[in-house]
Amino acid sequence: MKLLPDLTEPVVEPIEPDHVVPVGAEATPLDFLCAVYRNPALPLSTRIRASIAAAAYCHPRISVIAAAGNPRNFADELERRIARHRQMKLIEAQPQPTIRRRI
């Protein structure tokens, strides 16, 4: 029967000399994170955490922004448009007769 590992102790990976990340003195934090996730000598879990942290600075985030210069907030604009929609009149369209052409 296999015993489960003791999960109460924190898992600490030993730092070995080959796990040193070569980064210059002028490197930015993003450069450091990129060097970490590109280093195949590091454990995969470390590389994944570094890539997650770096992704926020490498890829734009999709978000909603307000139009500049519009003092109304979204709720006020929505209420105004709902009120305008309720005031509109429905125009009943009459179907047009179909004209058949001989070919």
C-alpha positions in Angstrom: 0.0 0.0 0.0 1.4 3.4 -1.0 1.4 6.1 1.6 0.6 9.7 0.7 3.3 12.2 1.0 3.3 14.5 4.1 1.5 17.6 2.8 1.9 19.5 6.1 5.5 20.4 5.3 6.2 23.1 2.7 7.8 21.8 -0.5 11.2 23.6 -1.0 13.1 22.8 -4.1 16.9 22.9 -3.5 18.7 25.6 -5.5 21.5 24.0 -7.4 24.4 25.8 -9.2 22.9 25.0 -12.6 19.7 26.8 -11.7 21.3 30.2 -11.8 19.5 32.5 -14.1 21.9 34.6 -16.2 20.6 38.2 -16.2 22.6 41.4 -16.6 22.9 44.1 -14.0 20.8 46.5 -16.2 17.9 43.9 -16.6 14.4 44.9 -15.8 12.1 42.7 -13.7 10.4 41.6 -17.0 13.8 40.6 -18.4 14.4 38.5 -15.3 11.0 36.8 -15.6 11.6 36.1 -19.2 15.0 34.6 -18.4 13.4 32.4 -15.8 10.7 30.9 -17.9 13.1 30.3 -20.8 15.6 28.4 -18.7 15.0 24.7 -19.2 17.2 23.8 -16.2 14.7 25.3 -13.8 11.7 23.2 -12.5 8.6 23.5 -14.6 6.5 24.9 -11.7 9.0 27.8 -11.4 9.0 28.4 -15.1 5.2 28.4 -15.2 4.9 30.9 -12.3 7.4 33.2 -14.1 5.5 33.0 -17.4 2.2 33.8 -15.7 3.7 36.9 -14.0 5.4 38.0 -17.2 2.3 37.5 -19.4 0.5 40.6 -17.8 3.3 42.8 -19.2 3.7 41.1 -22.6 0.0 40.9 -23.8 -2.6 43.6 -23.7 -5.6 43.0 -21.4 -9.1 43.3 -22.8 -11.1 45.8 -20.8 -13.9 48.3 -21.2 -13.0 52.0 -21.2 -15.3 55.0 -21.0 -15.4 57.6 -23.8 -13.3 60.6 -22.9 -15.2 63.8 -22.2 -18.6 62.2 -21.4 -19.5 63.2 -17.9 -22.3 60.7 -17.6 -21.7 57.3 -16.2 -22.8 54.0 -17.7 -26.0 53.7 -15.6 -27.2 57.2 -16.5 -26.6 56.7 -20.2 -28.4 53.3 -20.1 -31.5 54.9 -18.4 -31.5 57.7 -20.9 -31.5 55.3 -23.8 -34.2 53.1 -22.3 -36.4 56.2 -21.8 -35.8 57.3 -25.4 -36.6 53.8 -26.7 -40.0 53.8 -24.8 -41.0 57.1 -26.5 -40.4 55.7 -30.0 -43.5 54.9 -32.0 -43.9 51.7 -34.0 -44.7 52.2 -37.6 -46.7 49.4 -39.1 -45.4 48.6 -42.5 -47.8 47.4 -45.2 -46.5 44.5 -47.3 -45.7 45.6 -50.9 -47.2 43.5 -53.7 -44.6 41.4 -55.5 -44.1 42.3 -59.1 -43.5 39.3 -61.3 -41.5 39.7 -64.5 -41.6 37.5 -67.5 -38.3 36.3 -68.7 
